[in-house]
């Protein structure tokens, strides 16, 4: 009756080397556990302060009151969360399409970049609160106006990073493509766009967060209300009614949405870069 031999890690200098798989699992567990422990500690400090200080709930509610408002007001907050989420992701998608397309257009010629890039800078440095009244006047609906405002804020980081990425391609590789007779479009699709992926992913992560911030700020500026309003209106409504637990619950929803957007964009970046780019490869020494 034969048994399979179990191969143990060979000792090096009298010390048994740790299993790489177990090390990876331990690191992953720590990366997940440590943030939860930190957040739990902060919530405990928050609860302890409210308990010991006796501060009234209309000034600072405790975690239990916020959790109760989160559950009791879910029917009101959930539709608002969906409206804000929809505006955020639609504006981010438009910013990705517009930013990448405009970046490709700008790098085609130095004179094109000189002529049109300042226009994008002007849109970026102009406060969205200042131009939102004009957008509300000319947009066919409030939802379209909010979408345009969020798009304008998320557009420039993607454009700026993409332009930088397309211009950072190794000149020797460009010369090699020209030597082999590659057309401008072949050089763009097979060299410049793949090389610009790390810059694009950076712009994606920045643009995702800014799209959410812009959607909320645009709704504040628009003053939209009613059944089709987002979380920004629910925040203002809770403030006017002194319903501070609901206000905190809406803030919690916005924070969780922002964390989810960052996690999604970071995961997309990891999928695109982890096999080849130095920023995602683990050091071997």
PABA-954111 format. One record per residue (C-alpha): residue in one letter; x negated, y, z. Coordinates in steps of 0.5 Angstrom, whole numbers, always signed. Each point is the difference from the previous one (the first is absolute). Layout:
N
<bavo 'A',<X,Y,Z>>,
...
END
This chain:
285
<bavo 'X',<+0,+0,+0>>,
<bavo 'X',<-3,+6,-2>>,
<bavo 'X',<+0,+7,+2>>,
<bavo 'X',<-1,+7,-3>>,
<bavo 'X',<-6,+3,+3>>,
<bavo 'X',<+1,+7,+2>>,
<bavo 'X',<-5,+5,-2>>,
<bavo 'X',<-2,+5,+5>>,
<bavo 'X',<-4,+7,-1>>,
<bavo 'X',<-7,-1,+0>>,
<bavo 'X',<-4,+3,+6>>,
<bavo 'X',<-4,+6,-2>>,
<bavo 'X',<-6,+1,+5>>,
<bavo 'X',<+4,-4,+5>>,
<bavo 'X',<+6,+4,+0>>,
<bavo 'X',<+7,-3,-4>>,
<bavo 'X',<+2,+5,-5>>,
<bavo 'X',<+7,+2,+1>>,
<bavo 'X',<+5,-2,-6>>,
<bavo 'X',<+2,+6,-5>>,
<bavo 'X',<+7,-2,+0>>,
<bavo 'X',<+1,+0,+7>>,
<bavo 'X',<-4,+7,+0>>,
<bavo 'X',<+5,+3,-5>>,
<bavo 'X',<+6,-3,+3>>,
<bavo 'X',<-2,+3,+7>>,
<bavo 'X',<-2,+7,-4>>,
<bavo 'X',<+7,+0,-3>>,
<bavo 'X',<+3,-1,+7>>,
<bavo 'X',<-3,+5,+3>>,
<bavo 'X',<+1,+5,-6>>,
<bavo 'X',<+8,-1,+1>>,
<bavo 'X',<+0,-1,+8>>,
<bavo 'X',<-4,+6,+2>>,
<bavo 'X',<+4,+5,-3>>,
<bavo 'X',<+6,-3,+3>>,
<bavo 'X',<-3,+0,+7>>,
<bavo 'X',<-2,+8,-1>>,
<bavo 'X',<+7,+2,-2>>,
<bavo 'X',<+3,-5,+6>>,
<bavo 'X',<-5,+4,+4>>,
<bavo 'X',<+3,+7,-2>>,
<bavo 'X',<+7,-2,+0>>,
<bavo 'X',<-1,-2,+8>>,
<bavo 'X',<-4,+6,+1>>,
<bavo 'X',<+6,+4,-3>>,
<bavo 'X',<+5,-4,+4>>,
<bavo 'X',<-4,+1,+7>>,
<bavo 'X',<+0,+7,-1>>,
<bavo 'X',<+7,+1,-1>>,
<bavo 'X',<+2,-5,+6>>,
<bavo 'X',<-5,+4,+4>>,
<bavo 'X',<+1,+7,-2>>,
<bavo 'X',<+8,+0,+0>>,
<bavo 'X',<+0,+4,-6>>,
<bavo 'X',<+7,+0,-3>>,
<bavo 'X',<+2,-4,-7>>,
<bavo 'X',<+2,+6,-3>>,
<bavo 'X',<-8,+3,+0>>,
<bavo 'X',<-3,-7,+0>>,
<bavo 'X',<+4,-6,-1>>,
<bavo 'X',<-4,-7,+2>>,
<bavo 'X',<-1,-6,-4>>,
<bavo 'X',<+6,-3,+2>>,
<bavo 'X',<+5,+6,-2>>,
<bavo 'X',<-4,+0,-7>>,
<bavo 'X',<+1,-7,-1>>,
<bavo 'X',<+7,+0,+2>>,
<bavo 'X',<+1,+6,-5>>,
<bavo 'X',<-3,-4,-5>>,
<bavo 'X',<+5,-5,+1>>,
<bavo 'X',<+6,+4,+1>>,
<bavo 'X',<-1,+5,-6>>,
<bavo 'X',<-3,-5,-5>>,
<bavo 'X',<+7,+1,-4>>,
<bavo 'X',<-2,+7,-1>>,
<bavo 'X',<-8,+0,+0>>,
<bavo 'X',<+0,-6,-5>>,
<bavo 'X',<+3,+3,-6>>,
<bavo 'X',<-4,+6,+1>>,
<bavo 'X',<-6,-4,+0>>,
<bavo 'X',<+2,-3,-6>>,
<bavo 'X',<+0,+7,-3>>,
<bavo 'X',<-6,+2,+2>>,
<bavo 'X',<-4,-7,-2>>,
<bavo 'X',<+3,+1,-7>>,
<bavo 'X',<-2,+7,-1>>,
<bavo 'X',<-7,-2,+2>>,
<bavo 'X',<-1,-6,-4>>,
<bavo 'X',<+3,+3,-6>>,
<bavo 'X',<-4,+7,+1>>,
<bavo 'X',<-6,-5,+1>>,
<bavo 'X',<+1,-4,-7>>,
<bavo 'X',<+1,+7,-4>>,
<bavo 'X',<-6,+3,+3>>,
<bavo 'X',<-4,-7,-2>>,
<bavo 'X',<+2,+1,-7>>,
<bavo 'X',<-1,+7,+0>>,
<bavo 'X',<-6,+0,+3>>,
<bavo 'X',<-4,-5,-4>>,
<bavo 'X',<+3,+2,-6>>,
<bavo 'X',<-2,+7,+1>>,
<bavo 'X',<-7,-2,+2>>,
<bavo 'X',<-1,-4,-6>>,
<bavo 'X',<+2,+6,-4>>,
<bavo 'X',<-5,+5,+4>>,
<bavo 'X',<-6,-5,-1>>,
<bavo 'X',<+1,+0,-8>>,
<bavo 'X',<-3,+7,-1>>,
<bavo 'X',<-4,+5,+5>>,
<bavo 'X',<+4,+5,-3>>,
<bavo 'X',<+7,-3,+1>>,
<bavo 'X',<-3,-1,+8>>,
<bavo 'X',<-2,+7,+0>>,
<bavo 'X',<+7,+3,-3>>,
<bavo 'X',<+5,-5,+4>>,
<bavo 'X',<-3,-2,+7>>,
<bavo 'X',<+1,+7,+3>>,
<bavo 'X',<+7,-1,-1>>,
<bavo 'X',<+0,-6,+4>>,
<bavo 'X',<-4,+3,+5>>,
<bavo 'X',<+5,+6,+1>>,
<bavo 'X',<+6,-5,+1>>,
<bavo 'X',<-4,-3,+5>>,
<bavo 'X',<-2,+6,+4>>,
<bavo 'X',<+7,+3,+0>>,
<bavo 'X',<+4,-1,+6>>,
<bavo 'X',<+5,-5,-2>>,
<bavo 'X',<+5,+4,+5>>,
<bavo 'X',<-1,+6,-4>>,
<bavo 'X',<+2,-3,-7>>,
<bavo 'X',<+5,-5,+3>>,
<bavo 'X',<+6,+6,-1>>,
<bavo 'X',<-2,+1,-7>>,
<bavo 'X',<+0,-8,-1>>,
<bavo 'X',<+7,+0,+3>>,
<bavo 'X',<+3,+5,-4>>,
<bavo 'X',<-3,-3,-7>>,
<bavo 'X',<+1,-7,+2>>,
<bavo 'X',<+7,-4,-2>>,
<bavo 'X',<+1,-3,+7>>,
<bavo 'X',<-3,+1,+7>>,
<bavo 'X',<-3,-7,+0>>,
<bavo 'X',<-4,+1,-7>>,
<bavo 'X',<-3,+7,+4>>,
<bavo 'X',<-2,-5,+5>>,
<bavo 'X',<-3,-5,-5>>,
<bavo 'X',<-4,+6,-3>>,
<bavo 'X',<-2,+3,+6>>,
<bavo 'X',<-3,-7,+3>>,
<bavo 'X',<-3,-1,-7>>,
<bavo 'X',<-4,+7,-1>>,
<bavo 'X',<-3,-2,+7>>,
<bavo 'X',<-2,-7,-1>>,
<bavo 'X',<-2,+2,-8>>,
<bavo 'X',<-7,+3,+2>>,
<bavo 'X',<-4,-5,+4>>,
<bavo 'X',<+2,-5,-5>>,
<bavo 'X',<-2,+4,-6>>,
<bavo 'X',<-7,+3,+4>>,
<bavo 'X',<-2,-7,+2>>,
<bavo 'X',<+1,-3,-7>>,
<bavo 'X',<-3,+6,-4>>,
<bavo 'X',<-6,-1,+5>>,
<bavo 'X',<+0,-8,-2>>,
<bavo 'X',<+0,+1,-7>>,
<bavo 'X',<-6,+5,+0>>,
<bavo 'X',<-4,-4,+4>>,
<bavo 'X',<-1,-6,-4>>,
<bavo 'X',<-7,-2,-1>>,
<bavo 'X',<-3,+4,-7>>,
<bavo 'X',<-4,-6,-2>>,
<bavo 'X',<+6,-5,+0>>,
<bavo 'X',<+3,+6,-4>>,
<bavo 'X',<-6,+0,-5>>,
<bavo 'X',<+1,-8,+0>>,
<bavo 'X',<+7,+1,-3>>,
<bavo 'X',<-2,+5,-5>>,
<bavo 'X',<-6,-4,-2>>,
<bavo 'X',<+5,-6,-2>>,
<bavo 'X',<+5,+4,-3>>,
<bavo 'X',<+6,+1,+5>>,
<bavo 'X',<+5,+5,-1>>,
<bavo 'X',<+2,+5,+5>>,
<bavo 'X',<+6,-4,+2>>,
<bavo 'X',<-4,-7,+0>>,
<bavo 'X',<-5,+4,+5>>,
<bavo 'X',<+6,+3,+4>>,
<bavo 'X',<+4,-7,+1>>,
<bavo 'X',<-6,-4,+1>>,
<bavo 'X',<-5,+4,+3>>,
<bavo 'X',<+2,+7,+3>>,
<bavo 'X',<+7,-3,+3>>,
<bavo 'X',<-3,-6,+4>>,
<bavo 'X',<-6,+4,+2>>,
<bavo 'X',<+5,+5,+3>>,
<bavo 'X',<+4,-5,+4>>,
<bavo 'X',<-3,+2,+7>>,
<bavo 'X',<+2,+7,-1>>,
<bavo 'X',<+7,-1,-2>>,
<bavo 'X',<+1,-5,+6>>,
<bavo 'X',<-3,+6,+4>>,
<bavo 'X',<+5,+5,-3>>,
<bavo 'X',<+6,-5,+1>>,
<bavo 'X',<-1,-1,+7>>,
<bavo 'X',<+0,+8,+1>>,
<bavo 'X',<+5,+1,-5>>,
<bavo 'X',<+5,-5,+4>>,
<bavo 'X',<-1,+4,+7>>,
<bavo 'X',<+1,+6,-4>>,
<bavo 'X',<+6,-2,-3>>,
<bavo 'X',<+4,-2,+6>>,
<bavo 'X',<-2,+7,+4>>,
<bavo 'X',<+2,+4,-7>>,
<bavo 'X',<+7,-4,+0>>,
<bavo 'X',<+1,+2,+8>>,
<bavo 'X',<-3,+8,-1>>,
<bavo 'X',<+4,+0,-7>>,
<bavo 'X',<+7,-2,+4>>,
<bavo 'X',<-2,+5,+5>>,
<bavo 'X',<-1,+6,-5>>,
<bavo 'X',<+6,-2,-4>>,
<bavo 'X',<+5,-1,+7>>,
<bavo 'X',<+4,-6,-4>>,
<bavo 'X',<+5,-3,+5>>,
<bavo 'X',<+6,-5,-1>>,
<bavo 'X',<+0,-7,-1>>,
<bavo 'X',<-5,+0,-5>>,
<bavo 'X',<-6,+3,+4>>,
<bavo 'X',<-6,-3,+2>>,
<bavo 'X',<-4,+0,+7>>,
<bavo 'X',<-2,+7,+0>>,
<bavo 'X',<+8,+2,+1>>,
<bavo 'X',<+1,-5,+5>>,
<bavo 'X',<-6,+3,+4>>,
<bavo 'X',<+3,+7,+0>>,
<bavo 'X',<+7,-2,+1>>,
<bavo 'X',<-3,-4,+7>>,
<bavo 'X',<-4,+6,+2>>,
<bavo 'X',<+6,+5,-1>>,
<bavo 'X',<+4,-5,+4>>,
<bavo 'X',<-5,-1,+5>>,
<bavo 'X',<+0,-7,-1>>,
<bavo 'X',<-7,-1,+1>>,
<bavo 'X',<+0,-8,+0>>,
<bavo 'X',<+3,+0,-7>>,
<bavo 'X',<-6,+5,-2>>,
<bavo 'X',<-5,-5,+3>>,
<bavo 'X',<+3,-6,-4>>,
<bavo 'X',<+0,+4,-6>>,
<bavo 'X',<-7,+2,+1>>,
<bavo 'X',<-2,-7,+1>>,
<bavo 'X',<+4,-2,-6>>,
<bavo 'X',<-5,+5,-4>>,
<bavo 'X',<-6,-3,+3>>,
<bavo 'X',<+2,-7,-1>>,
<bavo 'X',<+1,+2,-7>>,
<bavo 'X',<-6,+3,-1>>,
<bavo 'X',<-4,-6,+3>>,
<bavo 'X',<+3,-4,-5>>,
<bavo 'X',<-1,+4,-6>>,
<bavo 'X',<-8,+0,+2>>,
<bavo 'X',<+0,-7,+1>>,
<bavo 'X',<+3,-1,-7>>,
<bavo 'X',<-5,+4,-3>>,
<bavo 'X',<-6,-3,+4>>,
<bavo 'X',<+2,-7,-2>>,
<bavo 'X',<+1,+2,-7>>,
<bavo 'X',<-7,+3,+0>>,
<bavo 'X',<-3,-6,+3>>,
<bavo 'X',<+3,-4,-5>>,
<bavo 'X',<-3,+4,-5>>,
<bavo 'X',<-7,+1,+3>>,
<bavo 'X',<-1,-6,+4>>,
<bavo 'X',<-4,-4,-5>>,
<bavo 'X',<-4,+5,-3>>,
<bavo 'X',<-1,+7,+3>>,
<bavo 'X',<-5,+1,+6>>,
<bavo 'X',<+5,+4,+4>>,
<bavo 'X',<+4,-7,+1>>,
<bavo 'X',<-5,-5,+0>>,
<bavo 'X',<-3,-2,+7>>,
<bavo 'X',<-7,+1,+1>>,
<bavo 'X',<-4,-7,+0>>,
<bavo 'X',<-6,+3,+5>>,
END
